[in-house]
Amino acid sequence: LFVRVWDVRSPTNHAPAQVISGYVYFPVSMDVRADGQVLATGTKGFDSVGCSVKVWDLRNIAQPLADFAGHSQDVVGCKFSAEDPDMILSTSKDGSIRAWDTKLVGSDRQSCACYPHTGKLVSCLAVPPTGSTNNGTNEMAIGANDGTLTFASIAGTDGAKGIKLNGSTKPYFQQEDSLDE
């Protein structure tokens, strides 16, 4: 299993610019850091096997920079924070939301903050663009299979980060009445 990276500046070249291998489980979500140098991918898995966020330096793809484990089901969303380029936010079908601090890889300090369970089957994650958040907080929107959208933010200082749901859960679509009436 692998990820192909294409250089869209070269539309006539039909070969990928890079092929990143090293996956045991399918990569199902991904994001590229704003500087274009780092790729994060979320993988499929089950019973806490797989279910990780792999981080790659696109200038040297021999090995991942990090392989963050902690989710127990597919990682359906991973995004770099717009306010902190070293933070990766991830969501999983297990309902958890995690924040991974890539600056802490290899240290004794905890590299993840976790909101253990949203109570929902999470299906996607979005973060606003740089500069559009309130007071430099890391905000995100989490979509669930039940049609709700939950807003959350990363709070904390000095590496003591926590995830706080803003208490704002709203339906983002209404199911239409059946045509079989």
C-alpha positions in Angstrom: 0.0 0.0 0.0 1.3 3.5 -0.8 0.5 7.1 -1.4 1.3 8.8 -4.7 2.3 12.4 -4.7 1.7 14.3 -7.9 3.2 17.6 -8.9 0.3 19.6 -10.4 2.6 22.2 -11.7 3.6 19.7 -14.3 0.3 18.5 -16.0 2.0 16.8 -18.9 4.0 14.5 -16.6 1.9 11.4 -16.0 4.2 9.9 -13.4 3.9 10.6 -9.7 6.6 12.9 -8.3 6.9 10.6 -5.3 5.5 7.3 -4.1 5.4 6.8 -0.3 5.3 3.2 0.8 5.4 1.7 4.3 1.7 1.2 4.9 0.2 -2.0 6.3 -3.3 -0.4 6.4 -5.0 1.7 3.8 -4.4 5.5 4.2 -7.9 7.0 4.2 -7.4 10.6 5.1 -4.5 13.1 4.6 -3.4 16.7 4.7 -0.3 18.7 3.7 1.2 21.3 6.0 0.9 24.9 4.7 4.6 25.0 3.8 4.1 21.9 1.5 6.9 20.0 3.2 5.1 17.6 5.5 2.3 15.1 4.8 0.0 13.5 7.5 -2.1 10.5 6.7 -4.7 8.7 8.7 -5.0 4.9 8.3 -7.7 2.3 8.4 -7.5 -0.4 11.1 -9.6 -2.2 13.8 -9.3 -3.1 17.5 -6.5 -0.5 17.9 -4.3 -2.1 15.2 -3.5 0.3 12.4 -5.7 3.3 13.2 -2.6 5.6 13.2 -1.5 9.0 11.9 1.7 8.8 9.9 3.7 11.9 9.3 6.1 12.2 6.4 8.8 14.8 5.5 8.2 15.1 1.7 11.9 16.0 1.2 13.0 12.6 2.6 10.4 9.8 2.5 12.6 6.9 3.5 10.8 6.6 6.9 7.9 8.4 8.5 8.8 11.2 11.0 6.2 9.8 13.3 3.6 7.1 13.6 1.0 8.3 16.2 -1.1 5.5 17.6 -4.1 5.9 19.9 -7.3 5.6 17.9 -9.1 2.3 18.0 -10.8 2.5 14.6 -10.2 4.1 11.2 -8.7 7.6 11.3 -11.2 9.3 9.0 -9.8 12.9 9.4 -6.4 14.4 9.9 -5.6 18.1 9.5 -2.7 20.3 10.3 -3.8 23.1 12.7 -3.9 26.5 10.9 -2.6 28.2 14.1 0.2 25.8 15.0 1.9 24.0 12.1 3.4 21.4 14.4 0.0 20.2 15.6 -2.0 17.6 13.7 -5.7 17.1 14.6 -7.3 13.7 14.0 -10.7 12.1 14.3 -11.7 8.5 14.2 -14.7 6.3 13.7 -14.2 5.4 17.4 -15.5 8.9 18.2 -12.3 10.3 19.6 -10.6 13.5 18.7 -6.8 13.8 19.1 -4.2 16.5 18.9 -0.7 15.4 18.1 2.3 17.7 18.7 5.0 16.8 16.3 7.6 18.9 18.2 7.4 16.4 21.1 8.2 13.3 19.0 11.0 11.3 20.7 10.6 13.2 24.0 9.3 11.9 27.4 6.5 14.4 27.3 3.0 13.4 26.1 2.6 14.1 22.4 -1.2 13.9 22.3 -4.2 15.5 23.8 -7.4 13.5 23.6 -11.1 14.1 23.9 -12.0 10.5 24.5 -15.4 10.1 22.9 -17.8 12.4 21.1 -20.6 9.8 21.4 -20.9 9.8 17.7 -19.6 7.9 14.7 -17.2 10.6 13.3 -16.9 10.9 9.5 -14.9 14.0 8.8 -12.8 16.9 10.2 -12.3 20.5 9.0 -10.1 23.4 10.3 -10.5 27.0 9.4 -7.7 28.7 7.4 -4.9 30.6 9.2 -6.0 33.9 10.8 -9.7 33.1 10.7 -9.9 31.7 14.3 -10.6 33.5 17.5 -7.6 34.8 19.4 -5.2 32.2 17.9 -7.1 29.2 19.3 -7.0 25.9 17.3 -10.6 25.3 16.2 -12.2 22.5 14.3 -15.5 21.2 13.1 -16.3 17.5 13.3 -18.9 15.9 11.1 -20.8 12.7 12.3 -22.8 10.1 10.5 -26.0 11.2 12.3 -25.9 14.5 10.4 -24.5 16.7 13.2 -21.6 19.1 13.1 -19.7 19.6 16.4 -17.3 22.5 17.0 -14.3 22.0 19.3 -11.1 23.9 20.2 -7.7 23.1 21.6 -7.0 24.9 24.8 -4.0 25.0 27.1 -0.5 26.5 27.5 3.0 25.2 28.0 2.3 21.9 26.3 -0.6 21.1 28.6 -3.2 21.0 25.9 -6.7 19.7 26.2 -9.6 19.4 23.8 -12.8 21.2 24.7 -16.1 20.8 22.9 -17.7 24.2 22.5 -21.1 22.8 23.3 -22.2 23.6 19.8 -23.7 20.6 18.1 -25.9 21.4 15.1 -27.6 19.3 12.4 -25.9 20.2 9.1 -28.5 18.6 6.9 -32.2 17.6 7.2 -33.4 14.3 6.0 -36.0 14.7 3.3 -39.4 13.1 3.7 -39.7 9.8 1.9 -41.1 9.8 -1.6 -42.8 6.5 -0.9 -45.8 8.0 1.1 
